[in-house]
Amino acid sequence: MDHVKSLVNRIVARGTQMQGGGEEPPNIDDAAGRVVNLLVRELKAIFPAWRQAWPDDESLQAYKRSMVKGFVAEGITQIEQIRFGVAACRRLPSDFVPSVGRFIAMCHPSPELLGLPSEDDAYAEATRNAYPNAGAVVWSHVAVSHAAREVGLYNLSTLPLKTSRELFNRAYKIVCRMVVNGQPLRPILIGLPEKVEGRRTPEVGRAALDKLRGRKKETPSDE
């Protein structure tokens, strides 16, 4: 297993070196290509209509290169992630090979497959435990409490529903990915809302100050 893991990491490392270097896709050498070849072999066994996706060798090689780029873009670095994708393929009621994008999506298992609460249940639990004077706080899983605390219990209880939900879901996805990768739970960089109203610059600040001073001059003093 360690050997296969190293090959996956090698694929991602080679692809990362190619990023920013134009449209040329990363090359697959013989060693790293084994992972993709094994994956294609599994997909052929699962989907009897695979020739619809790969009618010739050229289309097959293009699929492999695209898969490597997908690994790089989505951070697929563990063989367990690929196994989740293959297992999900076996559950598909279809004879046709999934697209690269769909396979990559299946490499990120749902929380339920990991034995964790769903996003809806996790968010409900986080907001319930963040509410002031909620009594004794009980967490169903450390992953839920970690995501909630990274967002901030105060934020969960005071921010608008849509904003707090987006922040929590983002954090919870990252925590679930840590669980899949067998990584220790670590601090998460929670981004600011994508849209920030207004723009603060020194010029804006000076203009506001000048406006305030003008209003003060216009106000008559008490006699």
C-alpha positions as CSV (number, residue, x, y, z in Angstrom):
1,M,0.0,0.0,0.0
2,D,2.8,2.4,0.8
3,H,4.3,1.8,-2.6
4,V,1.0,2.7,-4.3
5,K,0.7,5.8,-2.0
6,S,4.1,7.0,-3.1
7,L,3.0,6.6,-6.7
8,V,-0.1,8.7,-6.2
9,N,2.0,11.4,-4.5
10,R,4.5,11.2,-7.3
11,I,1.7,11.8,-9.9
12,V,0.5,14.9,-7.9
13,A,4.1,16.2,-7.5
14,R,4.8,15.9,-11.2
15,G,1.5,17.6,-12.1
16,T,2.2,20.4,-9.6
17,Q,5.5,21.1,-11.3
18,M,3.7,21.5,-14.6
19,Q,1.1,24.0,-13.3
20,G,1.6,27.5,-14.6
21,G,3.6,26.2,-17.5
22,G,1.0,26.4,-20.3
23,E,-1.6,24.0,-21.6
24,E,0.7,21.0,-21.9
25,P,-0.6,18.3,-19.5
26,P,1.7,16.5,-17.1
27,N,3.6,13.5,-18.5
28,I,3.0,10.1,-16.9
29,D,6.1,8.0,-16.5
30,D,6.1,4.3,-16.2
31,A,6.2,4.2,-12.4
32,A,3.5,6.8,-11.7
33,G,1.4,5.6,-14.6
34,R,0.8,2.3,-12.8
35,V,-1.7,4.0,-10.5
36,V,-3.8,5.3,-13.4
37,N,-3.4,2.0,-15.4
38,L,-4.7,0.1,-12.4
39,L,-7.6,2.5,-12.1
40,V,-8.5,2.1,-15.7
41,R,-8.4,-1.7,-15.4
42,E,-10.8,-1.4,-12.5
43,L,-13.1,0.8,-14.5
44,K,-13.1,-1.6,-17.4
45,A,-14.1,-4.4,-15.1
46,I,-16.9,-2.3,-13.6
47,F,-18.4,-0.7,-16.7
48,P,-19.0,-3.1,-19.6
49,A,-19.7,-0.2,-22.0
50,W,-16.2,1.3,-21.5
51,R,-15.5,1.3,-25.2
52,Q,-18.0,4.1,-25.6
53,A,-15.7,6.3,-23.6
54,W,-12.4,4.9,-25.1
55,P,-13.0,3.8,-28.7
56,D,-9.3,4.0,-29.4
57,D,-6.0,4.3,-27.6
58,E,-5.8,8.1,-28.2
59,S,-9.0,8.7,-26.3
60,L,-7.8,6.4,-23.5
61,Q,-4.5,8.2,-23.1
62,A,-6.3,11.6,-23.1
63,Y,-8.6,10.3,-20.3
64,K,-5.5,9.2,-18.3
65,R,-3.8,12.6,-18.7
66,S,-7.1,14.3,-17.7
67,M,-7.3,12.1,-14.6
68,V,-3.8,13.1,-13.5
69,K,-4.7,16.8,-13.9
70,G,-7.8,16.1,-11.8
71,F,-5.7,14.5,-9.1
72,V,-3.5,17.6,-9.0
73,A,-6.4,20.1,-9.0
74,E,-8.5,18.4,-6.3
75,G,-5.7,17.2,-4.0
76,I,-6.2,13.5,-4.5
77,T,-3.0,12.3,-2.7
78,Q,-4.1,9.1,-0.9
79,I,-4.9,5.7,-2.3
80,E,-7.9,5.6,0.1
81,Q,-9.4,8.5,-1.8
82,I,-9.2,6.6,-5.1
83,R,-10.6,3.5,-3.4
84,F,-13.6,5.5,-2.3
85,G,-14.1,6.6,-5.9
86,V,-13.8,3.0,-7.2
87,A,-16.3,1.8,-4.6
88,A,-18.7,4.5,-5.5
89,C,-18.4,3.4,-9.2
90,R,-19.4,-0.1,-8.2
91,R,-22.7,1.3,-6.8
92,L,-23.6,3.3,-9.9
93,P,-26.5,1.8,-11.9
94,S,-24.8,2.4,-15.2
95,D,-22.7,0.5,-17.7
96,F,-20.8,3.7,-18.8
97,V,-17.5,5.0,-17.5
98,P,-18.0,8.2,-15.5
99,S,-16.3,11.4,-16.6
100,V,-13.1,12.5,-14.9
101,G,-14.9,15.2,-13.0
102,R,-17.5,12.8,-11.7
103,F,-14.9,10.2,-10.7
104,I,-12.9,12.9,-8.9
105,A,-16.1,14.0,-7.0
106,M,-16.7,10.4,-5.9
107,C,-13.2,10.3,-4.4
108,H,-14.4,12.7,-1.8
109,P,-16.7,10.5,0.3
110,S,-19.8,12.0,2.0
111,P,-19.5,12.4,5.8
112,E,-22.0,9.5,6.2
113,L,-19.7,7.1,4.5
114,L,-17.0,8.1,7.0
115,G,-19.4,7.4,9.9
116,L,-19.8,11.2,10.5
117,P,-23.0,13.2,10.7
118,S,-24.3,14.6,7.5
119,E,-23.7,18.3,6.7
120,D,-27.3,19.2,7.7
121,D,-27.1,17.3,11.0
122,A,-23.6,18.6,11.8
123,Y,-24.6,22.2,11.2
124,A,-27.8,21.8,13.3
125,E,-25.6,20.3,16.1
126,A,-23.1,23.1,15.8
127,T,-25.6,25.9,16.0
128,R,-27.5,24.2,18.8
129,N,-24.3,23.9,20.9
130,A,-23.3,27.5,20.0
131,Y,-26.5,29.0,21.3
132,P,-26.0,30.8,24.6
133,N,-27.2,29.0,27.7
134,A,-27.8,25.9,25.8
135,G,-26.9,23.8,28.8
136,A,-24.5,20.9,28.7
137,V,-22.7,20.7,25.4
138,V,-22.5,17.2,23.9
139,W,-20.8,16.6,20.5
140,S,-21.5,13.6,18.4
141,H,-18.0,13.6,16.9
142,V,-14.8,15.6,17.4
143,A,-14.9,16.5,13.7
144,V,-18.2,18.4,14.2
145,S,-16.8,20.3,17.3
146,H,-13.6,21.1,15.5
147,A,-15.3,22.5,12.5
148,A,-17.7,24.5,14.7
149,R,-14.9,26.0,16.8
150,E,-12.8,26.9,13.8
151,V,-15.8,28.9,12.4
152,G,-16.4,30.3,15.9
153,L,-19.3,29.5,18.2
154,Y,-20.1,33.2,18.5
155,N,-20.2,33.5,14.7
156,L,-22.5,30.5,14.5
157,S,-24.9,32.1,16.9
158,T,-24.8,35.6,15.5
159,L,-24.1,35.6,11.8
160,P,-27.0,35.3,9.2
161,L,-28.1,31.8,8.5
162,K,-26.7,31.7,4.9
163,T,-23.3,33.1,5.9
164,S,-22.8,30.8,8.9
165,R,-24.0,27.8,7.0
166,E,-21.5,28.5,4.1
167,L,-18.6,29.0,6.6
168,F,-19.5,25.8,8.5
169,N,-19.9,23.7,5.4
170,R,-16.6,24.8,4.1
171,A,-14.9,24.0,7.4
172,Y,-16.7,20.7,7.7
173,K,-15.6,19.6,4.2
174,I,-12.0,20.3,5.1
175,V,-12.2,18.4,8.4
176,C,-13.8,15.4,6.6
177,R,-10.9,15.5,4.2
178,M,-8.4,15.4,7.1
179,V,-10.3,12.4,8.5
180,V,-10.0,10.6,5.1
181,N,-6.3,11.3,4.8
182,G,-5.7,10.2,8.4
183,Q,-4.3,13.6,9.3
184,P,-4.5,15.2,12.7
185,L,-7.2,17.9,13.0
186,R,-5.4,21.3,12.6
187,P,-6.4,24.9,12.4
188,I,-8.4,25.9,9.3
189,L,-8.1,29.2,7.5
190,I,-11.7,30.5,7.3
191,G,-12.1,32.9,4.4
192,L,-13.9,36.2,4.6
193,P,-17.3,36.5,2.8
194,E,-16.7,36.6,-0.9
195,K,-18.5,39.9,-1.3
196,V,-17.6,42.8,1.0
197,E,-19.7,45.9,0.7
198,G,-17.8,49.1,0.2
199,R,-14.1,49.7,0.0
200,R,-12.0,51.3,2.7
201,T,-9.0,53.4,1.6
202,P,-7.1,56.4,3.0
203,E,-8.9,58.6,0.5
204,V,-12.3,57.3,1.6
205,G,-11.4,57.8,5.3
206,R,-10.2,61.4,4.7
207,A,-13.4,62.2,2.7
208,A,-15.5,60.9,5.6
209,L,-13.6,63.0,8.1
210,D,-13.9,66.2,6.0
211,K,-17.6,65.6,5.7
212,L,-17.9,65.2,9.4
213,R,-16.0,68.4,10.0
214,G,-18.2,70.3,7.6
215,R,-21.3,69.1,9.5
216,K,-19.8,70.3,12.8
217,K,-19.2,73.8,11.4
218,E,-22.8,74.0,10.2
219,T,-24.2,73.1,13.7
220,P,-24.9,76.3,15.7
221,S,-23.4,76.4,19.1
222,D,-25.5,76.7,22.2
223,E,-25.7,80.3,23.5
